[in-house]
Each structure stands twice: as structure tokens, then as C-alpha cells.
Amino acid sequence: MSKRDELITKYAADLKEKCGVNADMDLLTKVTVGLGPSIYNADSSTVSGSDEKELATVKNNFLIKKLGLSESDDLDGAIASVMDTYGQSNRNKYRAVVYYLLVKHFNKASVY
């Protein structure tokens, strides 16, 4: 099993255990592949739910640029909802899981 496959399996387990979501493995794989090499870096593979700068990056680079959403789509509310679903006390919020939950929230699987 490749390193990427191991990470995807870990992300699926996180979705099930921490978020109560059964992952669509095909979509989760596409989101993970879309993140490129960042999934292998300890810092860039996670999202800090309390860092405003980090959340702004998620909003601008992923929601607006990648998914094509506009500011009027309540992006901050969606990010807050995903962070609550993932659990504010959970220190390791994997970027692939956060992005997967945002894709599902906005029904944007078609982007992938």
C-alpha cells in the first residue's frame, strides 16, 4: 500500500470516528490527490481551527479559487460548521478531511 493510500485510509477513519460520516472513498481520494504533496508535510497536512490566518487561506484558496464559490455563500459559517463537526478540541484536523467536508457541504463534488 502506498503512502497516499495509507493516508486516505487514515482520513476515512477520521471521518467515521470523529465526524460520524461514512466517506465516499472516490471523492475522498480525489480531494486528497488534489492537495498534492502538502499531505506529506506535517504542518500543511493539517488545519488549525483557531488560527484566523489559516481559516482565511482555506476560504480564499480552496472555497473561492478551487470550488468557485463567492463570498455571499456564507463561507465562514460553513468553515465554522465543519470545524464543529470535526470537533474543536481535536488538535489534528487533517486538511483532506476538512476539504472533503466542505465539498460535501456545498455539493461541489462535480469540481473533482
N, C-alpha and C positions, 0 to 999 in steps of 0.2 A: 504494500500500500504506500502510495506516495505521501510526501509531507502535506501536500494540499488536501488529499483525500482524508488524511488524519484530522486536519483542521476542520474540514467540512463536517466530519462525524462529530467532532467536539462542539461545533456550533449548533448542530441539530440537537444534541443532548442538552445544551444550554437553553435552547428554545423550549424544549419539552419540560425540563426540570424547573427553570426559573420563570418562564413566561406562560407555561401551560399551553403551548402552541405545538401542534404536530406540523413539522416543516414540510413544505413542498420541496423535495430534495432537488428537483430540476432547477427551480428558481433559486434556491439557496446556493447551488453550485454556480449558477450564472452570476449572482451577486458577488460571490467570493472571487471568481475569476476576474470580474470587473474591477476588483480592488487591486489586482496586480500584486507586485512584490511587497506592498505595505502589510500584507497579512503575516509576513515572516518577521517583521520588526516589532519588538516588544512594545515600543511606545506607540507606533502608528496603528497597530492592530487593535487597540482599544480606544474607547471614547470616554472622556471624563464628563460625567453628567453634571458636575458642579462648576466646570470651567466655561465661563461665558464665551471666551475666545474660541474654544473647541466647538461649542454648540453653534457658533456663528459660521464656522468652517463647514460643519455638517449642512447647515441651512443653505449657505451660498454655493458651495462646491458640489454638493450632492443633490439637494432638493431643487434648487433653481437651475443650475447648469446641466446636471445629468438627467433629472426627471422632467425638466422643463416646466416646473411649477412657478406660479407668481406669488408675490408677497401677500396677495389677498387670500391665499388658500389656507390661512391660519397655520403657517409653518411652525411657529414657536409652540403653539398648542399641541400640534402633532408630535413634535420632539419631546415635549414635556410628558405627553401621554405614553410615548414609547419608553421613556426613562422610568416612569411609574410602573409600567408593565414589567420592565426588566428588573425593577427593584432598586430604589435609590441607595440602599445600603450595600448593594452588590458592587464591590470595587472593580472587578474586571468585566466591563461591558464591551464585548467584542464588537468591533466596527461592522463586521459582516452581519451579525445578528441585528444590530441597530438598523442598518440599512435595509435588511430584509423586512423588518417590521414596518419601516417607513414605506417601502414599496407596497406592502400589503395594505397599509393604512390608506394610501392614496390610489389603490388599484392601478398601479403603474407597471405591472409585470410585463406589459407589452413593450416597454423600453428595452427589455432584455430579449 
